[in-house]
Each structure stands twice: as C-alpha cells, then as structure tokens.
Amino acid sequence: MKKLLLIIFFLQLSPSFPKTTKFDSTVTAGIKQIYNIKFSEAERTFHTIISKYPNKPQGKFFLAMIDWWRIMLDPDNKSYDHIFFQKLEKVIKQCDNILKKNPNNVDALFFKGGAIGFKGRLYAYRNSWFNAANDGRLALPIVEKAAKLDPSNVDVQLGFGIYDYYAAVIPDKYPLIKPLMIFLPPGNKQKGLKELTYVAAKGKYAKYESRYFLMTLYYNYENNPFKADKYAKMLSKEFPDNPVFERWKGRIAAKMGNYSKAAKIFKDILNKAKQNYIGYDIPNVKREASYYVGLNYRNYNQLDSAKYYFNMCAALSKKIDRKEPSGFLINSYLYLGIINDLQGNRKKALAYYNKLLDMRNYGQSHSSAKQYILKPYK
C-alpha cells in the first residue's frame, strides 16, 4: 500500500538497466541530453536505440520523457499532453508483450510501472486526482513485484523518499488529498529526506531527479535555501542549459538575499532567451528573469534600468495572467510607482498606485499604494 501514493505525489520510477556497456552508456548519454534540453539530439539517440534494440522498452520510454521535459519547461502549455500519453501507452503495450512471455522481466515491470507512474504524475499536475489515484491502483502490483525481484536497486529509494516526505506535508497543504490518505500509512519527513539524499549521492539513474526533489523541498517546505542551493549548483553545473534548473538557482539566490547573484543568473537567462535557447524564450521564464533583474537595479538605485525591466515584467504579465493579476504584475506596478515618484513623475506614480487599488491585494500592495497616494515615496 505504501507505494500507491507515489503516483499521486509525482512518482518517477527508475528502472534497472541491462549490463551491456554500450547499451547502458548510450541510454545514459540520451538521458543527459534530455536533462540538458538537447531534445533533437536525444530524439536521435533514442530512435537509434529503438532501431538497434526493438525488443527493449528503454528507447520508447525515454522518447516519451523528452515530451515530459517539454511540459516541464512550460507547464501551462497543455499541447504536449496528448502525445505524451500516447507515447506512454506504447511503452505499456510493449512491456505487456514482453511480460506475456516472461512475467518476471524486471525491465518490463519497471518501465510499465514507470509509464503508468508518469501518467499519474501528469494527471496530478493537472489536478486530476481521481485519474492519478486510478493509475496508482494499476501500478501498485507492478511496483511491488518489481521491488521484490530487484530489491538492491538504489534508484527505487527515490519513490520511497518522495512518498515519505510528501505524505507528511502535502495533506495539510492541499486538504483535497486528505481523503485519499485515509487507508494509507502516514509519511515521515526526515525519513523521506534521508532516502532522497541517499539516492542523490548513490543513485545511478535517479540521482538527478532526487537532487531536483531535494532542491525544491528545501526551498518550498523546509525554508532552507542554503541546502536547496547545494542541489541547484549540482544540477546547473551538469546541465547548464536547463532553464528549470537555472531559474531555481536564481530564485534560491534571491531567497538567500543575494540579489546581485540572482540578477547575474537571470541576466544569463534573458541572454539565452535572445539567442533562442530551447526553453528560455518563454514568457513565464522571461517575466521572472526581468523581475529579479529589475529588483537588483532598484536596490542599487539605477532607476532607469530598473524601470525598463519592471516594464518588461509588467508587459509579459499582462499577456500571461488570465484569471487574476499575478504577484509579478502587482509588484512591478508598485515599484514603477515608487520609481516615478523618485524621478519626480508624480502623475505617473499616482496612476500606478491607483491601478494597484483596482487589483487584488498582494502582500501589502493596497496599504502601500494608499500610503504613497497620500504622501509621495521618498
């Protein structure tokens, strides 16, 4: 039962790989191409594997993972969801054919479980909890059998770590999930962190994913940006052109109070966007980057430069925001009001403050706007 909720809490199963050195090294190279957002290269690699090893599910599985990372680059874009599900179904079908001949084929069990797990992971991303739970039900016996057949696989501990940690913290953060936890064992934060740390250090194929989870957990839940930074540095060093890892590195620097470092990282992101690096020229990416660069210029009282980047952030936010104004837009308007006050443009400053009062209150945006309407910011 313990493994059921792994799917719901973003399970990524890590399969055992053949001992063939050439095959293993080719798969490893392809995995690294995916993480470094070299999608065209990764597609060639895994198409080659499919061609040379048509009876092994690894090629099809990691070909689907390319689409998973396309989704990760821009989660709001659902255009890859359908093709991703289709590719996972092909993996499941191939694994079923293998298992008909050999029910104890560990690779087929792992990749079938992994494919179902990633279906559940995307359903969870889309808040489709019933479908995520159903995939968990389907994956449970596969996961249990695979674990029994290959109990020495370090990478499997990733799943246990994810469960133990999230089962302890997620139900309180997302009450919708609590009913799904009734018949499942409680989590253990410290145990989960220990398991994830072990995989991050010793894992063969799951170490990158484990480092990603540790980075986000220490940032989002543990309020420990220094430990989060440790894993962000590892990931961005190995995969310097992965915008997800680079953005996290910048966020963490800002949370640590090192806005100059954060601005340097986010400037690099904006430069890569101009050069059309994959995953960088995306509105959400550029909005976040422009905000932190503008904030650093504001901190150094370089007002014209700050105004340029806050205007960029605001313009991108207007295109992105759908249901309500984002914190990026609200804060940009507040800073633009302050900057115009400092530059003696009182009329423009008042226009920004009044716009803030028409938006939702974010932080202290309303009280700040009212204060600066009565008395200019100095």
N, C-alpha and C positions, 0 to 999 in steps of 0.2 A: 504493500500500500504506500510505502514511503515514496516510491518513485512516481506515483501518479501525478502529483502536483508539479513535478519537474517540468512537465509540458506547459502547464499554466504559467509557471514562473520562468518562462523563456528558456526552456531546456535546449541545450545543444549537445547531442550525444557525440562522442568521439570514438570512431571505430578502430579496431585493430587492423594493422596493415600487413600485407604479405612481407615475407622476409627478403624477397628478391631485391637486391640493392638497387639495380637500375630502375625498376618499377617504383620502389619506395622514394628514391631521390627525385624522380620525375613528378610524382604526386606532391612531394614536399615543395618542389620548385613552383608548381602550379598554385599551391595554397598560398605561398608567399606573394605570388603575382596578384592573387585576389586581394589580399590584405593591403598591398601597395597600390591598389586600384589600377593595375595594368590589365584591364579587362580583355582587351584584344589578344594580348599575349596569353592570358590564362585560358581563353577560349581555344586558342590553337593548341595549347598544351593538353587540355582535357579532351579535345577532339582526337588528338593523336593517341591518347591513352585508350579512348573508346575504339579507335580503329585497330590498335595493336592488341588490346585485351578486351574484346567484345563481351566476354563472359564474366567480367568483373564489374561490380556496380560503382566502383570509385569514380570512374570518369563521368558518368551521368550525374552522380550525387554532387560532385564539386562543380560541374557545369551549372547546376541549379544554384549553387552558392554564389556564383557570380551575380545572378539576379537578386539574391538576398542582399548583397552589398550595394547593388544599385538602389534597392529600397532603403537601406540604412543611410545612404547619402542624402536622401530627401524623403523622409518618412511620410510626409503629407501627400506625396505623389503616389497614387494607387495604380498607375498604369502598368506596373510590372507584376502586380499581384496575380493576375490570371495566368500568365506564362510561368510564373514561379510555381504555382500549384500544379500546373500541367507537367512540368519537369519532375516534380516530386512524385507524382503519380507514376511516371515512367520508371523512376527508381524503385518504387514499391512493387510494381509489376515485375521488374527484372529480379528483384530479391525473392519474390514469391515463386518464380520459376526455378530459382536455384534451390530454395528450401523444399520444393516438391521432391527433388532428387536427393537432397541431403538436409534434413531438418536441423542438423547441428552445425551448419555452416556459420561460423561466428561472424564473418564479414557480412554475409547476407542479413543476419539478425541485426547487427549494429547499424547497417545502412538503412534497413527498413525502419528500425526504430528511430534512427536519426531523421529520416524523411518525414515520418509522422510527427516527430518532435518539432521540426521546423514548420510544419503546417500549423501546429498548435501555437508555436511562437508568434507567427504572423497573425493568427486569429486573436491572440492576446493583445498584440499591437493595435489591432482594430477594435478592441473591446468586445469581441465576440466570445464571451466566456463560456457559453454552452458548447460551441464548437471546439473551443480549446480543451474543455473538460472531456468531451467525447473522444478527441484524439488521445488524450491521456489514458482513457479507458482502453482504447485499442492498443496503445503502445505498451501498457503495463506488462502483460505476459511476455512480450518480446524482450523488454528490458531485463526482466527477471531471469529469463533463460540465458540471455547473452552474458549477464553478470556472473552467473553460475559457471558458464563454460570458460570464461576468461576473467577470473577474479583478480589477477595480478595486473591488470591494465590500469596504470596510474590515471590515465585520462578520464576514466569513468568517475573518479572522485569529483570531477567538475560538477557533475549532476547532483551529487550528494551535497556539495558545498552550496550550490545555488538553492537547493531545497531548504537546507537547514537555516540558511540566512533569511531568505525571503519569507519562509513560513513563519518566522518570528516577527518580522517587521511589516510585511505587506497588509495583513488583515486589518491592522489598526489604521493604516494609511488609506486603504481602499475597502471600506466596510462591505461593498458589494461582494467581495470574495469570501467573507466570513462564513456564509452558509456552505460553501464548498469545502471548508476546513473541518466541519463537524466530525466526520468519521476518519480524519487523518491525524497522524501524530503531530505534536507541537514541534516547532522549529527550535533552533539553538544558534543564536548569532555567533557566538565565539567559536563553536564547533564549525560552523559554515565558513568563517573567515580562515580557520586553520586548514580546512580541506582545500579551499581555493588557493591559499598561499602555497600549499604543498604542490598542487598541480602547476601553479605559476612557475615554480622552481624546477620541478622534476618532470612535468608533462612533456610528452613527445610531440603531440599534435594539438593538444588542447591548451597549451601554456599561453598562447596569445589571447584566446577567449577568456581564460581565467584572469589574466592581467587586466583585460578590459573590464570585467566584472568588478575586480578589486578596486580599480581606479574610480569607477562610478559609485560603488558602495561607500568608499571612504569619503567621497565628495558629497553625495546626496544624503546619506544616512548617519555616517559616523562623525561628520563635521571635523574631519582630519585631512585638510588639503595637503599636508606635508607627505603623508603616506600615499595619497592619491597621486601626488606629483612624481613619486618614485616609479609608479607603473606607467604614468603618462610619458615619462622620459624613456623608459624601456621601449614602449610601443612606437613612439615617434622617431626614435633613433633607428629602429629596424625598418620602419615603414614611413619614411619622411614625407611621402606624397599622399598619405591618407588624411583627408580633411577632417574626418571624425576624430582621429587621434590628436591632430594638431589643434583643433578647436578646444578639445578638452584640456590640452596643455595650456592654452591661453586662458581659459576660464579659471583653471586652478591657480595660475599665477595671479590673476586678479583677486581671487578669494584670499590668497596669501598676502594681499596688499601690495604686491609688486606690479604696479600698473605700467611701469616702463617696460618691464619684461613682457607683460601681456600685450602691450601695444606693438612691440617688436614682432611678436609671433603673429598677431593679427594683420600687421602690415605685410608680412610674408604671405599670408593667406590672400590678401587683396591683390598682391602682385601675381600670385599664381592664378587668380581668377582672370586677371587681364591677359595672361598667357594661355588661357583656356585649358588649364589643367582639369582633368576629369574630377567632378565633384566640388570644384571650387567656385565655378561661375554659376552659383545657385543663389537666388535671392535671400534665402534664410541664412546662408553662410556669409554673404557679403553684408547683410544687415548687422549681424552680431559683430563682425570684424570692424565695421565702420563705427559702431557704437563705442567699442573699447579704445579704438584709436582716438576718437573724438574726446573721450573722457580723459585720456592721458594729456592731450593738448590743453584741455581745460585746466587740469591740475597744474600745468606749467604756465598758465595764463597766456597761452598762444591762441588768442581768441578767434582770429580769422580762420586758422586751421581747424580749430575745434568746431566752429560754425559750419565749415564745409562738410565735415564728416557727420555731424549731427543732422544736417540737412539731407545727406545721403541716406542715413539711417531712417529718417522720417519718411522720405520718398519711397524707400523699399518697404517700409512697414505699411504704408497705405495700399500698396499692391498686394501684400501678403495677408494682412489682417482681414478676417471675414466676419466673425460674429461680434467681436468687440475689439477696441484698440488694445494693442499689446503694451507690455511694460516698456519695450524699446521705444515705441512711439511716444508714450506719455513722458518718459524721462527725457527723450530728445527735445520735446516741446518745452519742458521745464528748463533745461539747460539753454535752449535757444532764447527763451525769455530772459534768463539771467545774463547771457552774453550781450543781448541787445541793450539791456539796462546798463551794463558796464561800459558799453560803447556809446551810450547817450541816445540810443534809439528807443525812447520811451514809448512811442506809439506802437512800434513793432512788438516791444516787450509785452505791453498790455494785451495785444492781440493773441499772443501765445498763452498768457495767463488765463484769459477768458475762454480760449479753446479747451484748456485743461478742465475748467469747471463744467464743460459740456460732456466730458468723458467720465468714465468710471474712475473712482478714487483708487489710486495705486500707491501703496506706501503712504506718504504724506503729501501727495500731489495737490489735493484740494486745499489743505491748510497752508501749504507753501504758496500756492497761487493767490489765495486770499490775502496772505501777508504781504506779498510783493505788489499786489494791486494797490493796497493802501500806502505802501512805502517802497520805493524802488530798491532793488537789490544793490548793495554797495560792497 
